[in-house]
Amino acid sequence: MTSACKSDTTIPMKFPSLFSPVIFLCLSAALSAQSNTTSPQDSATFDPDGTAHITRVVPMPPTVSPEAQTWLESVNHSTSGPEPLAERRKHTDEWRAKDSGEAKKLYPVNIEETTTAGVRTDIISPLSMPEENRTRVLINLHGGGFNSDSGSLIEGIPIANLAKIKVVSVYYRLAPENPFPAAVDDVVAVYKELLKTYRPKSIGIFGTSAGAILTSEVTAKLKRLALPLPGALGIFSGMGDFSRPGDSWQLFTLNGFPGKLEPTDLKSPHDSEYVGKTDPKDPVLSPLFSDLQGWPPSLSVTSGRDILLSGTTIFHRALLRSGNDAQLVVFEALPHAFWYHFQLPETKEALELMAKFFDEKVAK
């Protein structure tokens, strides 16, 4: 099928699935962009196996801030896609250095580079800390697709500043050199070391993207080891099941609509370099299949164009079914891990929600 879309961006998706629709998305970069064009009529046709062929015009959402609208328009021109691992790591290192510096200007903290239980860590401390917070600590697990570091410091600095709680940012081992469970083992080692100083209920664990997934994996591992669980979890754009992609993985790129779309084959797990030879339904790798009863209070955050929207919400529902205190916040229209972008009012709102959650849930 050839789309008749005349808007700024056309993304074809051709991937049959019993679980997810195949979509042809026609996107308008802004409401004004439609004023000089005739919008095609929205349509949908379906194959016998449930595959959908869909045309949609999505105007710039007026429901997000002007800053977010400007940013969404700018990413419409992105051309990001797969790149060699060395290049990916080079680019994420450059991004991390730049945005870590911006984070520290906006949210001043002290940073100490050290090792904890033999694992490289950064200790991020607020400039001032209430006396009652000296008995609390947070562990941050960075994003970056398990094969790079796109979020250390960028994630930990604002939370340490806003929550007034010390954050230990963990540089866990990366795939493909170190597939699962290397990263889990590193974080468990750091957690066990912190248990020598802090009560378990006074420890929180959080992360974005790969770090959010790892947060859940570590919790599943701790329960399997019969170790005391932490006091709170921050699952910021994650998932709990490597055996099958959610619908949003088939619909969105890392930037939402723009960029190269790569739907996942349902017959093979995604992130295969991280999964390695492990069964994708292993209950630590994929905590959706683990015993979720008695898990710590959790806050899940995602957004309407997040590639991991489905993964986040599916796992959140599983936590609820198991009787846990599980909160979910979904921001409108924004793509994956938008809270890395400090110019957005929505980022300020998200970071304050995260910090408030830890202040309320991590024991003093």
Secondary structure as GFF3:
##gff-version 3
##sequence-region A 1 364
A	DSSP	beta_strand	9	11	.	.	.	ID=ss1
A	DSSP	beta_strand	24	27	.	.	.	ID=ss2
A	DSSP	three_ten_helix	31	34	.	.	.	ID=ss3
A	DSSP	beta_strand	43	46	.	.	.	ID=ss4
A	DSSP	beta_strand	52	58	.	.	.	ID=ss5
A	DSSP	alpha_helix	66	75	.	.	.	ID=ss6
A	DSSP	alpha_helix	85	106	.	.	.	ID=ss7
A	DSSP	beta_strand	109	116	.	.	.	ID=ss8
A	DSSP	beta_strand	119	126	.	.	.	ID=ss9
A	DSSP	three_ten_helix	131	135	.	.	.	ID=ss10
A	DSSP	beta_strand	137	141	.	.	.	ID=ss11
A	DSSP	alpha_helix	156	163	.	.	.	ID=ss12
A	DSSP	beta_strand	166	170	.	.	.	ID=ss13
A	DSSP	alpha_helix	182	194	.	.	.	ID=ss14
A	DSSP	three_ten_helix	200	202	.	.	.	ID=ss15
A	DSSP	beta_strand	203	208	.	.	.	ID=ss16
A	DSSP	alpha_helix	210	224	.	.	.	ID=ss17
A	DSSP	beta_strand	232	236	.	.	.	ID=ss18
A	DSSP	alpha_helix	247	251	.	.	.	ID=ss19
A	DSSP	alpha_helix	272	275	.	.	.	ID=ss20
A	DSSP	three_ten_helix	287	289	.	.	.	ID=ss21
A	DSSP	beta_strand	298	305	.	.	.	ID=ss22
A	DSSP	alpha_helix	309	321	.	.	.	ID=ss23
A	DSSP	beta_strand	326	335	.	.	.	ID=ss24
A	DSSP	three_ten_helix	338	340	.	.	.	ID=ss25
A	DSSP	alpha_helix	345	361	.	.	.	ID=ss26
###
